[in-house]
Amino acid sequence: MRSLDGLQMTFVALELIVAAAFLHAGWNFLAKASRDTMAFMWWAVALGTFGYGLWIMTGPGISLASASWIPFLVSQLAEVGYYVTLVRGYSQGDLSLVYPISRGSAPIFSVLWSAIVLAERLPWLGYLGVALMVAGVYIAPLTFDHGVKFTFSALAAPFRNHAAAWSLASALFISIYSVSDKVAVSATPALVYNWWVFAGNALLWMPIAWSRSRFRTNIDELRNNWLAVVAGSAMTIVAYLAVLYALALTSASYVVAGRGLSVIIGAIFGSVMLKENVGPARITGALLMVSGLGLVAFA
């Protein structure tokens, strides 16, 4: 049975995770709605790094503990993979498909890494939740436009959906950097480590985002969409700071699972604000993923 202090920490972590879910879904909506998703994401991270860095240097400073260096470097490599695969996913699919799969399937991998790296184990109810998430990830890319068909071609359709495949790849990278960050914040305060994450992202993404052919589109994105870029920058910085504090309070499995609330939020944004066609498969898949996330979070 969890102690009272343990329960209080869990509730605080849950509040942080819920706030992060809304903020994260919000900036992903802005990224998908932007003229150039890659340019938008780089500017949001770069501007956030600069502004946030000025702020924390007036307080705790930006010193990274030596014990955090290796997990930080692992995290940064995974962040680059996440960035590339998410942009590719958004270029080939809707927000209401890509975002739920990306966020909703990350806990599947996260449970595995947490068990291997951090020796964290889930109760049997948690593994039932993982099974529901797997089912949701499989069902979401299905199409029921002409009724339910149980042919091999219809059942194999999710494996041929490129947007879903890129989303699943991004989920793999999410799970890796989530576990790495969990290790890093045990030695470096979340307030400080958050800056390192975004500074590393801005630096490592630069060769991809600022290739010679993209210079004009990057400048145009900032000039024409600067207000959304600034809003997205604030959202992503505060969202990940909340996640890092939550990671310091509870297990990585619970944090990544709890963030899955953004699965529903992202699907709603795609349907209502981007007017995407959210059919029964996406709704069913999202509900299964959220149900599974709930079981994992509260098992």
LUMLUM-299454 format. One record per residue: residue in one letter; x, y, z of N, C-alpha, C in turn. Coordinates in steps of 0.1 Angstrom, whole numbers, padded with zeros to 4 digits, always signed. Layout:
BEGIN
aXYZXYZXYZ ...
REM end
This chain:
BEGIN
m+0008-0012+0000+0000+0000+0000+0009+0012+0000 r+0005+0022-0008+0013+0034-0008+0011+0043+0004 s+0022+0049+0009+0021+0058+0021+0013+0071+0017 l+0009+0079+0027+0002+0091+0025+0011+0101+0017 d+0024+0102+0020+0033+0110+0013+0034+0105-0002 g+0034+0092-0004+0035+0087-0017+0023+0090-0025 l+0011+0089-0019-0002+0093-0026-0002+0108-0029 q+0003+0116-0020+0003+0131-0023+0013+0133-0035 m+0024+0127-0035+0033+0129-0047+0027+0124-0059 t+0019+0113-0059+0012+0108-0071+0002+0118-0076 f-0006+0124-0067-0016+0133-0071-0010+0146-0077 v+0001+0150-0071+0008+0162-0077+0014+0159-0090 a+0020+0147-0092+0024+0142-0105+0013+0142-0115 l+0001+0137-0111-0010+0136-0120-0014+0150-0124 e-0015+0159-0115-0018+0173-0119-0008+0179-0130 l+0004+0176-0127+0014+0181-0137+0013+0174-0150 i+0010+0161-0150+0008+0154-0163-0004+0158-0171 v-0015+0161-0164-0027+0166-0171-0024+0179-0177 a-0018+0188-0170-0014+0201-0175-0005+0200-0188 a+0004+0191-0186+0014+0189-0197+0006+0183-0210 a-0003+0174-0207-0011+0168-0218-0018+0179-0227 f-0025+0188-0220-0032+0199-0227-0022+0208-0235 l-0011+0212-0228-0001+0220-0235+0005+0213-0246 h+0009+0200-0245+0015+0193-0255+0006+0191-0268 a-0006+0188-0265-0016+0186-0276-0018+0200-0283 g-0018+0211-0275-0019+0224-0281-0008+0228-0290 w+0004+0225-0286+0015+0229-0295+0016+0220-0307 n+0012+0207-0306+0012+0199-0318+0001+0203-0327 f-0010+0208-0322-0020+0214-0331-0014+0225-0339 l-0007+0234-0332-0002+0246-0339+0009+0242-0349 a+0017+0231-0346+0027+0226-0355+0020+0220-0368 k+0010+0213-0366+0003+0207-0377-0004+0217-0386 a-0009+0228-0379-0017+0238-0386-0007+0248-0393 s+0006+0248-0390+0015+0257-0395+0018+0255-0410 r+0024+0265-0416+0027+0264-0430+0038+0254-0433 d+0048+0253-0424+0059+0244-0425+0062+0238-0411 t+0058+0225-0409+0059+0219-0396+0073+0219-0391 m+0083+0215-0399+0097+0214-0395+0102+0228-0390 a+0099+0238-0398+0104+0252-0395+0097+0256-0382 f+0084+0254-0380+0077+0258-0368+0083+0251-0356 m+0086+0238-0357+0091+0231-0345+0105+0236-0341 w+0113+0239-0351+0127+0243-0348+0126+0257-0342 w+0119+0266-0347+0118+0280-0342+0112+0279-0328 a+0102+0271-0325+0096+0270-0312+0106+0266-0302 v+0114+0256-0305+0124+0251-0296+0135+0261-0294 a+0140+0267-0305+0151+0276-0304+0148+0288-0296 l+0136+0294-0299+0132+0306-0291+0130+0303-0277 g+0124+0291-0274+0122+0287-0260+0135+0285-0253 t+0145+0279-0260+0158+0277-0254+0164+0291-0250 f+0163+0301-0258+0169+0314-0256+0162+0321-0244 g+0149+0322-0245+0142+0328-0234+0143+0321-0221 y+0141+0308-0221+0142+0300-0209+0156+0301-0203 g+0166+0301-0211+0179+0301-0207+0183+0314-0199 l+0178+0326-0205+0180+0338-0198+0173+0339-0184 w+0162+0332-0184+0155+0332-0171+0162+0324-0160 i+0166+0311-0163+0172+0303-0153+0186+0307-0150 m+0193+0314-0158+0206+0319-0155+0206+0329-0144 t+0194+0336-0142+0193+0345-0131+0190+0338-0118 g+0188+0325-0118+0185+0317-0106+0195+0306-0104 p+0190+0293-0107+0199+0282-0104+0210+0280-0114 g+0211+0287-0125+0221+0285-0135+0219+0273-0144 i+0229+0269-0152+0226+0258-0162+0236+0247-0160 s+0242+0245-0149+0252+0234-0147+0245+0220-0147 l+0250+0212-0155+0245+0198-0157+0254+0188-0149 a+0248+0181-0140+0255+0172-0131+0262+0161-0140 s+0274+0157-0136+0282+0147-0144+0274+0134-0146 a+0266+0130-0136+0258+0118-0137+0247+0119-0147 s+0244+0131-0151+0233+0133-0161+0238+0133-0175 w+0251+0133-0178+0256+0135-0191+0252+0123-0200 i+0255+0111-0196+0252+0100-0205+0237+0098-0208 p+0228+0099-0198+0214+0098-0201+0209+0110-0210 f+0216+0122-0208+0213+0133-0216+0216+0131-0230 l+0228+0126-0233+0232+0123-0247+0223+0113-0253 v+0219+0102-0246+0210+0092-0251+0196+0099-0255 s+0192+0107-0245+0179+0114-0247+0180+0123-0260 q+0191+0130-0262+0192+0139-0274+0191+0131-0287 l+0198+0120-0288+0197+0112-0300+0183+0107-0302 a+0176+0103-0292+0162+0099-0293+0153+0111-0297 e+0156+0123-0292+0148+0135-0295+0149+0138-0310 v+0161+0137-0316+0163+0139-0330+0155+0129-0338 g+0155+0116-0334+0147+0106-0341+0132+0109-0340 y+0128+0114-0328+0114+0118-0326+0110+0129-0335 y+0118+0139-0336+0116+0151-0344+0114+0147-0358 v+0123+0140-0364+0123+0136-0378+0111+0127-0381 t+0108+0117-0373+0097+0108-0375+0083+0115-0374 l+0082+0124-0364+0070+0131-0362+0067+0140-0374 v+0077+0148-0378+0075+0156-0390+0070+0148-0402 r+0077+0137-0404+0073+0128-0415+0059+0123-0414 g+0055+0120-0401+0041+0115-0399+0031+0126-0402 y+0034+0138-0398+0024+0149-0401+0024+0153-0415 s+0035+0150-0423+0035+0153-0437+0026+0143-0445 q+0023+0131-0439+0016+0121-0446+0002+0117-0440 g-0001+0123-0428-0013+0120-0422-0019+0131-0413 d-0031+0128-0409-0039+0138-0401-0034+0139-0386 l-0036+0150-0380-0033+0152-0366-0040+0141-0357 s-0053+0139-0361-0062+0130-0353-0057+0115-0355 l-0048+0112-0364-0043+0098-0366-0029+0098-0360 v-0020+0107-0365-0006+0107-0361-0004+0109-0346 y-0010+0120-0341-0008+0123-0327-0012+0112-0317 p-0025+0107-0318-0028+0096-0309-0019+0084-0309 i-0015+0080-0321-0006+0068-0322+0007+0071-0316 s+0013+0083-0319+0026+0087-0314+0026+0087-0299 r+0016+0094-0293+0015+0095-0278+0010+0082-0272 g+0000+0076-0278-0007+0065-0272+0001+0052-0272 s+0010+0050-0281+0018+0038-0281+0031+0039-0274 a+0036+0051-0271+0048+0053-0264+0049+0045-0251 p+0038+0044-0243+0039+0037-0231+0042+0022-0233 i+0038+0017-0244+0041+0002-0247+0056+0000-0247 f+0063+0009-0254+0078+0007-0253+0083+0012-0240 s+0077+0022-0234+0082+0027-0221+0082+0016-0210 v+0071+0008-0210+0070-0002-0200+0082-0012-0202 l+0085-0015-0214+0097-0024-0217+0110-0018-0212 w+0113-0006-0216+0125+0001-0212+0126+0002-0197 s+0115+0006-0191+0115+0008-0176+0118-0005-0169 a+0113-0016-0174+0116-0029-0168+0130-0033-0170 i+0136-0030-0181+0150-0033-0184+0160-0024-0177 v+0158-0011-0178+0168-0001-0173+0165+0002-0159 l+0153+0004-0155+0150+0009-0141+0144-0001-0132 a+0143-0014-0137+0138-0025-0129+0124-0022-0124 e+0116-0014-0131+0102-0011-0127+0093-0022-0132 r+0083-0027-0124+0074-0037-0129+0060-0032-0127 l+0051-0037-0135+0036-0033-0134+0029-0045-0129 p+0018-0042-0121+0008-0053-0118+0002-0059-0130 w-0005-0070-0129-0011-0076-0140-0021-0067-0147 l-0028-0058-0139-0038-0049-0145-0031-0039-0155 g-0018-0036-0151-0011-0027-0160-0007-0033-0173 y-0004-0046-0173-0001-0053-0186-0014-0055-0194 l-0025-0056-0187-0038-0056-0195-0040-0043-0202 g-0036-0032-0195-0037-0019-0201-0028-0018-0213 v-0016-0024-0213-0007-0024-0224-0013-0031-0236 a-0020-0042-0233-0027-0050-0244-0038-0041-0250 l-0045-0034-0242-0055-0025-0248-0049-0014-0257 m-0037-0009-0252-0031+0001-0260-0026-0004-0274 v-0021-0017-0274-0017-0023-0286-0029-0024-0296 a-0040-0029-0290-0052-0030-0298-0056-0017-0304 g-0055-0006-0296-0059+0007-0301-0050+0012-0312 v-0037+0010-0310-0028+0014-0321-0030+0007-0334 y-0034-0006-0333-0037-0014-0345-0050-0009-0352 i-0060-0006-0344-0074-0003-0349-0074+0011-0355 a-0067+0021-0349-0068+0035-0353-0066+0037-0368 p-0056+0031-0375-0054+0033-0389-0064+0026-0398 l-0073+0017-0393-0082+0010-0401-0093+0020-0407 t-0098+0016-0418-0109+0024-0424-0121+0015-0425 f-0133+0021-0421-0146+0014-0422-0155+0022-0431 d-0150+0028-0441-0158+0036-0450-0169+0028-0457 h-0166+0015-0460-0176+0007-0467-0180-0005-0458 g-0180-0003-0445-0184-0014-0436-0171-0022-0431 v-0173-0030-0422-0162-0038-0416-0160-0050-0425 k-0147-0051-0429-0143-0063-0438-0132-0070-0431 f-0133-0083-0430-0123-0091-0423-0115-0099-0433 t-0112-0092-0444-0103-0098-0454-0088-0096-0449 f-0079-0104-0455-0065-0102-0451-0060-0088-0455 s-0065-0083-0467-0060-0070-0471-0065-0059-0462 a-0077-0060-0457-0083-0050-0448-0076-0051-0434 l-0073-0063-0429-0067-0065-0416-0052-0061-0417 a-0046-0061-0428-0032-0058-0430-0030-0043-0433 a-0041-0036-0435-0040-0022-0439-0032-0013-0429 p-0034-0015-0416-0026-0006-0407-0011-0008-0409 f-0006-0019-0413+0008-0021-0415+0013-0015-0428 r+0004-0010-0437+0008-0004-0449+0006+0011-0448 n+0001+0016-0437-0002+0031-0435+0011+0038-0431 h+0017+0046-0440+0029+0052-0438+0029+0062-0426 a+0018+0070-0425+0017+0079-0414+0016+0072-0401 a+0009+0061-0400+0009+0053-0388+0023+0047-0384 a+0030+0043-0395+0043+0037-0392+0053+0048-0387 w+0053+0060-0393+0061+0071-0388+0057+0075-0373 s+0044+0074-0371+0039+0077-0357+0044+0067-0347 l+0044+0055-0351+0049+0044-0342+0064+0045-0340 a+0071+0049-0350+0085+0051-0348+0088+0063-0339 s+0080+0074-0340+0082+0085-0331+0079+0080-0316 a+0069+0071-0314+0066+0066-0301+0078+0059-0295 l+0085+0051-0303+0097+0044-0299+0107+0054-0293 f+0109+0065-0300+0119+0075-0296+0114+0082-0283 i+0101+0085-0282+0095+0091-0270+0098+0082-0258 s+0096+0069-0259+0099+0060-0248+0113+0060-0244 i+0122+0061-0253+0137+0061-0250+0141+0074-0243 y+0136+0085-0248+0141+0098-0241+0133+0100-0228 s+0121+0094-0226+0114+0095-0214+0122+0087-0202 v+0126+0075-0206+0134+0068-0196+0148+0074-0193 s+0154+0079-0203+0167+0086-0202+0166+0098-0193 d+0155+0106-0195+0153+0118-0188+0150+0115-0173 k+0143+0104-0171+0140+0099-0157+0153+0097-0150 v+0163+0091-0156+0176+0089-0150+0183+0102-0148 a+0183+0111-0158+0190+0124-0157+0185+0133-0146 v+0172+0134-0144+0166+0143-0134+0168+0138-0119 s+0174+0126-0118+0177+0121-0105+0190+0128-0100 a+0198+0134-0109+0210+0140-0105+0210+0155-0108 t+0202+0160-0118+0201+0174-0121+0187+0179-0119 p+0185+0190-0112+0171+0195-0111+0164+0197-0124 a+0151+0193-0124+0143+0194-0136+0143+0208-0142 l+0143+0218-0134+0143+0232-0138+0155+0235-0147 v+0167+0229-0143+0179+0231-0151+0180+0221-0163 y+0176+0209-0160+0177+0199-0171+0168+0202-0183 n+0157+0208-0180+0148+0212-0191+0154+0221-0201 w+0163+0230-0196+0170+0239-0206+0180+0231-0214 w+0187+0221-0209+0196+0213-0216+0189+0205-0227 v+0177+0200-0224+0170+0192-0234+0167+0201-0246 f+0162+0213-0244+0158+0222-0255+0170+0228-0262 a+0180+0231-0255+0192+0236-0261+0198+0225-0270 g+0199+0213-0265+0204+0202-0273+0195+0199-0286 n+0182+0200-0284+0173+0199-0295+0176+0209-0306 a+0176+0222-0302+0178+0232-0311+0192+0231-0319 l+0202+0226-0312+0215+0224-0319+0215+0212-0328 l+0210+0201-0323+0211+0188-0331+0201+0188-0343 w+0190+0195-0341+0180+0196-0352+0185+0206-0363 m+0194+0214-0360+0197+0225-0369+0202+0220-0383 p+0211+0210-0384+0215+0206-0397+0203+0201-0406 i+0193+0195-0399+0181+0190-0406+0172+0201-0410 a+0169+0210-0400+0160+0221-0403+0165+0232-0412 w+0178+0234-0411+0184+0245-0419+0193+0240-0431 s+0188+0230-0437+0195+0226-0450+0194+0237-0460 r+0202+0237-0470+0203+0248-0479+0190+0251-0486 s+0182+0241-0489+0169+0243-0496+0158+0248-0487 r+0160+0249-0474+0150+0252-0464+0151+0266-0459 f+0162+0274-0462+0164+0286-0456+0153+0296-0458 r+0148+0297-0470+0137+0307-0473+0124+0303-0465 t+0121+0290-0465+0108+0286-0459+0109+0288-0443 n+0121+0286-0438+0123+0288-0423+0120+0303-0420 i+0126+0312-0428+0124+0326-0425+0110+0330-0427 d+0104+0325-0437+0090+0328-0440+0080+0323-0429 e+0083+0312-0423+0075+0306-0413+0075+0315-0400 l+0087+0320-0397+0088+0329-0385+0081+0343-0388 r+0084+0348-0400+0078+0361-0403+0063+0361-0404 n+0057+0350-0410+0043+0350-0412+0035+0343-0401 n+0042+0336-0392+0035+0328-0382+0041+0330-0368 w+0047+0341-0366+0055+0343-0354+0047+0342-0341 l+0035+0347-0341+0027+0346-0329+0024+0332-0325 a+0021+0323-0334+0019+0309-0331+0032+0302-0327 v+0043+0306-0333+0056+0301-0329+0059+0304-0315 v+0057+0317-0311+0059+0321-0297+0050+0313-0287 a+0038+0312-0291+0028+0304-0283+0032+0290-0281 g+0036+0284-0293+0040+0270-0293+0053+0268-0285 s+0062+0278-0285+0074+0277-0278+0072+0277-0263 a+0063+0286-0258+0059+0286-0244+0052+0273-0240 m+0044+0268-0248+0036+0256-0245+0046+0244-0243 t+0055+0243-0253+0064+0231-0252+0074+0231-0241 i+0079+0244-0237+0088+0245-0226+0081+0242-0213 v+0069+0248-0211+0062+0245-0198+0057+0231-0197 a+0053+0225-0209+0048+0212-0209+0059+0202-0204 y+0071+0203-0210+0081+0194-0207+0087+0196-0193 l+0087+0209-0188+0091+0211-0175+0082+0204-0165 a+0069+0204-0168+0059+0197-0159+0061+0182-0160 v+0065+0177-0171+0068+0163-0173+0080+0159-0164 l+0091+0167-0165+0103+0164-0158+0101+0164-0143 y+0093+0174-0138+0089+0174-0124+0081+0161-0120 a+0072+0157-0129+0064+0145-0126+0073+0133-0126 l+0083+0132-0135+0093+0121-0135+0101+0120-0122 a+0103+0132-0116+0111+0132-0103+0102+0127-0092 l+0089+0127-0094+0080+0123-0083+0075+0109-0084 t+0074+0103-0096+0069+0090-0098+0076+0082-0109 s+0071+0070-0112+0078+0061-0121+0076+0066-0136 a+0086+0063-0144+0085+0067-0158+0073+0061-0165 s+0069+0048-0161+0058+0042-0167+0045+0050-0165 y+0043+0054-0152+0031+0062-0149+0031+0075-0156 v+0042+0082-0157+0043+0095-0164+0039+0094-0178 v+0046+0085-0185+0043+0083-0200+0029+0079-0202 a+0024+0070-0193+0010+0065-0195+0000+0077-0192 g+0003+0085-0182-0006+0096-0179-0007+0106-0190 r+0005+0108-0196+0005+0118-0207-0004+0114-0219 g-0008+0102-0219-0017+0097-0229-0030+0104-0230 l-0034+0111-0219-0046+0119-0220-0046+0128-0232 s-0034+0132-0236-0033+0141-0248-0038+0134-0261 v-0039+0120-0260-0044+0113-0272-0058+0118-0276 i-0067+0119-0266-0080+0123-0268-0080+0138-0272 i-0072+0146-0265-0072+0160-0268-0067+0163-0282 g-0057+0156-0286-0052+0158-0300-0062+0154-0310 a-0069+0143-0308-0080+0138-0317-0091+0148-0318 i-0095+0154-0307-0105+0165-0307-0100+0177-0315 f-0088+0181-0312-0083+0193-0320-0083+0190-0335 g-0079+0178-0339-0079+0175-0353-0093+0175-0359 s-0102+0170-0352-0116+0169-0357-0123+0182-0357 v-0122+0190-0346-0130+0202-0344-0123+0214-0351 m-0110+0215-0349-0103+0227-0353-0097+0226-0367 l-0093+0214-0371-0087+0212-0384-0097+0205-0394 k-0109+0202-0389-0120+0196-0397-0115+0183-0404 e-0108+0175-0397-0103+0162-0402-0115+0152-0401 n-0115+0142-0409-0125+0132-0409-0121+0121-0399 v-0127+0122-0387-0124+0113-0376-0134+0102-0376 g-0131+0091-0382-0141+0080-0383-0142+0071-0371 p-0150+0061-0372-0151+0052-0360-0139+0044-0356 a-0130+0041-0366-0118+0034-0363-0109+0043-0354 r-0107+0056-0357-0098+0065-0350-0104+0067-0336 i-0117+0068-0335-0124+0070-0322-0122+0058-0313 t-0125+0046-0319-0123+0034-0312-0109+0032-0307 g-0099+0034-0316-0085+0033-0313-0081+0042-0302 a-0085+0055-0303-0082+0064-0292-0087+0060-0279 l-0100+0056-0279-0106+0052-0266-0099+0040-0260 l-0095+0030-0268-0088+0019-0263-0074+0023-0257 m-0068+0032-0264-0055+0036-0259-0056+0043-0246 v-0066+0052-0245-0068+0059-0232-0072+0050-0221 s-0081+0040-0224-0085+0030-0214-0072+0022-0209 g-0064+0018-0219-0052+0011-0215-0042+0020-0207 l-0041+0033-0211-0033+0042-0203-0038+0044-0189 g-0051+0044-0188-0057+0045-0174-0054+0033-0166 l-0054+0021-0171-0051+0009-0164-0036+0009-0159 v-0028+0013-0169-0013+0014-0166-0011+0024-0155 a-0017+0036-0156-0014+0047-0146-0019+0043-0132 f-0030+0036-0131-0036+0034-0118-0035+0019-0113 a-0028+0011-0120-0026-0003-0116-0019-0004-0103 
REM end
